[in-house]
Amino acid sequence: MTALFTAPSFVTFTGIDDSTLLPGMLALSARYPVEWGVLLDAAQEGAPLFPLPAVRRALQGAPLRLSAHVCGAAARAIVEGGDPGLDLSGYARIQINHSRSGSSDSEIRNSQLYAARNGVRAALQCQGGFPVDARVDWLYDVSFGTGQRPEVWPAIGARQAFCGYSGGLNPDNVAAVLAHLPLDADTAYWIDMESGVRTGNRFDLAKCEAVCRIVFGSAES
């Protein structure tokens, strides 16, 4: 059956916090374009979603596409022009989760510069239309990991950077949501899921695989 939507460039599954899932992660990554989002916040280390240093090291040493999702004091330091001393080896992107009210020009510049110094690409969140600023990637996110699904999804314009969508996505609704995104057929984008791929407090690879089958179908490699 032909998909009724344009598939994203990749899916980010955020909140991996258990290194015993590595074999399954590697198997899924070999078949589908997946990015694994690792949440970083020293104040929450060891809580669900926020892996301990040993888990992070295991993930960073594996051949996976990883993004560091930086929260708390470290995120604030980055947008203010500081350096929180993060180990970003093994990551391709860094998402700086610092604000629910938008990013100023200086915060965008500081985020881009910090990422460039570490050899990665920066991403920031937005809660309205996607900014026309290609210095960073933009994730539309009004949920912040709570599973809240937006009523309206913004369009991605021709002048905008690489953009993504997040908020209440899960295996049960992802096809319907993608079918209603205001996208041209050739628009590149990504989607991000956090609460939608957990069962209770546990990261659920079966839900990740279900999403991949729905989103990519016969496009698996």
CORVEN-V653742 format. One record per residue. RES is the residue in three letters. SS is DSSP state (A for helix, B for strand, O for the rest). PHI is phi in radians with two decimals (NA if undefined). D_LAST is the distance of its C-alpha to the last C-alpha in Angstrom with 1 decimal. Layout:
# CORVEN-V653742
((RES | SS | PHI | D_LAST) (RES | SS | PHI | D_LAST))
This chain:
# CORVEN-V653742
((MET | O | NA | 17.6) (THR | O | -1.32 | 17.0) (ALA | O | -1.13 | 16.6) (LEU | O | -1.69 | 19.9) (PHE | O | -2.61 | 18.8) (THR | O | -1.47 | 17.0) (ALA | O | -1.22 | 13.9) (PRO | O | -1.22 | 14.6) (SER | O | -1.10 | 13.1) (PHE | B | -2.85 | 12.5) (VAL | B | -1.96 | 14.4) (THR | B | -1.73 | 17.0) (PHE | B | -1.81 | 18.3) (THR | B | -1.78 | 21.8) (GLY | O | 1.85 | 24.3) (ILE | O | -1.12 | 22.7) (ASP | O | -2.45 | 25.9) (ASP | O | -2.47 | 25.4) (SER | A | -1.24 | 24.2) (THR | A | -1.21 | 24.1) (LEU | A | -1.50 | 20.8) (LEU | A | -0.95 | 19.1) (PRO | A | -1.00 | 17.6) (GLY | A | -1.17 | 15.9) (MET | A | -1.11 | 14.9) (LEU | A | -1.11 | 13.3) (ALA | A | -1.11 | 11.4) (LEU | A | -1.19 | 10.2) (SER | A | -1.15 | 9.5) (ALA | A | -1.27 | 7.3) (ARG | A | -1.86 | 4.9) (TYR | O | -2.40 | 6.1) (PRO | O | -1.37 | 8.4) (VAL | B | -2.16 | 11.5) (GLU | B | -2.02 | 14.9) (TRP | B | -1.85 | 17.6) (GLY | B | -1.58 | 21.1) (VAL | B | -1.91 | 24.0) (LEU | B | -1.40 | 27.4) (LEU | B | -2.13 | 30.2) (ASP | O | -2.82 | 33.9) (ALA | A | -0.99 | 36.5) (ALA | A | -1.27 | 38.6) (GLN | A | -2.07 | 36.1) (GLU | O | -0.90 | 34.6) (GLY | O | 1.59 | 34.0) (ALA | O | -1.34 | 34.1) (PRO | O | -0.90 | 31.1) (LEU | O | 1.53 | 28.4) (PHE | O | -1.98 | 30.0) (PRO | O | -1.22 | 29.1) (LEU | O | -1.22 | 31.8) (PRO | A | -0.93 | 31.7) (ALA | A | -1.10 | 30.6) (VAL | A | -1.17 | 27.5) (ARG | A | -1.07 | 26.7) (ARG | A | -1.10 | 27.2) (ALA | A | -1.10 | 24.9) (LEU | A | -1.16 | 22.1) (GLN | A | -1.17 | 23.0) (GLY | O | -1.54 | 22.9) (ALA | O | -1.68 | 19.3) (PRO | O | -1.37 | 16.3) (LEU | O | -2.21 | 15.2) (ARG | O | -1.46 | 15.3) (LEU | B | -2.11 | 18.7) (SER | B | -2.23 | 21.3) (ALA | B | -1.60 | 24.9) (HIS | B | -1.82 | 26.6) (VAL | B | -1.60 | 30.3) (CYS | O | -2.16 | 33.0) (GLY | A | 1.12 | 36.8) (ALA | A | -1.08 | 39.1) (ALA | A | -1.14 | 36.4) (ALA | A | -1.12 | 35.0) (ARG | A | -1.10 | 38.6) (ALA | A | -1.08 | 39.4) (ILE | A | -1.11 | 36.5) (VAL | A | -1.23 | 37.5) (GLU | O | -1.56 | 41.1) (GLY | O | 1.66 | 40.4) (GLY | O | -1.62 | 40.5) (ASP | O | -2.29 | 38.3) (PRO | O | -1.36 | 37.6) (GLY | O | 1.26 | 36.6) (LEU | O | -1.35 | 33.0) (ASP | O | -1.55 | 30.8) (LEU | O | -1.83 | 27.7) (SER | O | -1.11 | 26.2) (GLY | O | 1.58 | 22.5) (TYR | O | -1.70 | 22.2) (ALA | O | -1.74 | 20.7) (ARG | B | -2.41 | 22.5) (ILE | B | -2.31 | 25.7) (GLN | B | -1.76 | 26.6) (ILE | B | -1.83 | 30.4) (ASN | O | -1.61 | 31.6) (HIS | O | -2.10 | 35.2) (SER | O | -2.59 | 36.5) (ARG | O | -1.86 | 36.7) (SER | O | -2.22 | 38.8) (GLY | O | 1.76 | 37.0) (SER | O | -2.06 | 37.0) (SER | O | -1.39 | 39.8) (ASP | A | -1.04 | 39.5) (SER | A | -1.18 | 40.4) (GLU | A | -1.17 | 37.9) (ILE | A | -1.12 | 35.1) (ARG | A | -1.08 | 36.5) (ASN | A | -1.12 | 36.9) (SER | A | -1.15 | 33.3) (GLN | A | -1.12 | 31.9) (LEU | A | -1.17 | 34.3) (TYR | A | -1.07 | 33.6) (ALA | A | -1.09 | 29.8) (ALA | A | -1.07 | 30.4) (ARG | A | -1.10 | 32.7) (ASN | O | -1.77 | 30.0) (GLY | O | 1.24 | 27.3) (VAL | O | -2.25 | 25.2) (ARG | B | -1.78 | 24.8) (ALA | B | -1.60 | 27.0) (ALA | B | -2.33 | 26.5) (LEU | B | -2.22 | 29.3) (GLN | B | -1.65 | 29.8) (CYS | B | -2.40 | 31.7) (GLN | O | -2.09 | 33.3) (GLY | O | -2.17 | 34.3) (GLY | O | -1.12 | 32.9) (PHE | O | -1.18 | 30.5) (PRO | O | -1.12 | 32.8) (VAL | O | -1.58 | 32.8) (ASP | O | -2.63 | 32.4) (ALA | O | -1.58 | 29.6) (ARG | O | -1.21 | 30.7) (VAL | O | -2.40 | 28.3) (ASP | B | -1.40 | 25.4) (TRP | B | -2.23 | 26.7) (LEU | B | -1.95 | 25.7) (TYR | B | -1.31 | 27.7) (ASP | O | -2.62 | 28.8) (VAL | O | -1.89 | 32.0) (SER | O | -1.65 | 30.9) (PHE | O | 0.96 | 30.8) (GLY | O | 1.42 | 29.1) (THR | O | -1.63 | 31.5) (GLY | O | 1.48 | 29.3) (GLN | O | -1.34 | 31.4) (ARG | O | -1.73 | 29.8) (PRO | O | -1.15 | 31.2) (GLU | O | -1.41 | 33.1) (VAL | O | -2.32 | 32.0) (TRP | O | -1.91 | 28.9) (PRO | O | -1.30 | 29.7) (ALA | O | -1.43 | 28.4) (ILE | O | -1.85 | 26.7) (GLY | O | -1.45 | 29.0) (ALA | O | -1.14 | 28.3) (ARG | O | -1.62 | 30.3) (GLN | O | -1.59 | 28.5) (ALA | O | -1.33 | 26.2) (PHE | O | -1.19 | 22.7) (CYS | B | -2.19 | 23.4) (GLY | B | -2.43 | 22.0) (TYR | B | -2.21 | 23.2) (SER | B | -2.54 | 24.3) (GLY | O | 2.28 | 26.8) (GLY | O | 1.27 | 26.8) (LEU | O | -1.39 | 23.2) (ASN | O | -2.77 | 22.0) (PRO | O | -1.03 | 20.1) (ASP | O | -1.38 | 23.2) (ASN | O | -2.12 | 23.5) (VAL | A | -1.09 | 20.4) (ALA | A | -1.11 | 19.8) (ALA | A | -1.13 | 23.4) (VAL | A | -1.14 | 23.6) (LEU | A | -1.08 | 20.7) (ALA | A | -1.16 | 22.4) (HIS | O | -1.90 | 25.6) (LEU | O | -1.19 | 24.6) (PRO | O | -1.41 | 26.7) (LEU | O | -2.17 | 24.0) (ASP | O | -1.34 | 23.8) (ALA | O | -1.07 | 20.8) (ASP | O | -1.81 | 19.8) (THR | O | -1.34 | 20.6) (ALA | O | -1.53 | 18.3) (TYR | B | -2.80 | 18.7) (TRP | B | -2.34 | 17.5) (ILE | B | -2.17 | 18.7) (ASP | B | -2.25 | 20.2) (MET | B | -2.28 | 21.2) (GLU | O | -2.25 | 23.8) (SER | A | -1.12 | 26.2) (GLY | A | -1.24 | 23.9) (VAL | A | -2.06 | 21.7) (ARG | B | -2.13 | 24.8) (THR | B | -2.08 | 27.0) (GLY | O | 1.13 | 30.5) (ASN | O | -1.70 | 30.4) (ARG | B | -1.96 | 27.2) (PHE | B | -1.16 | 23.7) (ASP | O | -2.04 | 21.7) (LEU | A | -1.16 | 18.2) (ALA | A | -1.11 | 18.3) (LYS | A | -1.20 | 18.9) (CYS | A | -1.06 | 16.0) (GLU | A | -1.14 | 13.6) (ALA | A | -1.06 | 15.6) (VAL | A | -1.06 | 15.2) (CYS | A | -1.06 | 11.4) (ARG | A | -1.10 | 11.6) (ILE | A | -1.21 | 14.3) (VAL | A | -1.33 | 13.1) (PHE | A | -1.81 | 9.6) (GLY | A | 0.88 | 10.0) (SER | A | -1.31 | 8.3) (ALA | A | -1.39 | 6.3) (GLU | O | -1.06 | 3.8) (SER | O | -1.70 | 0.0))
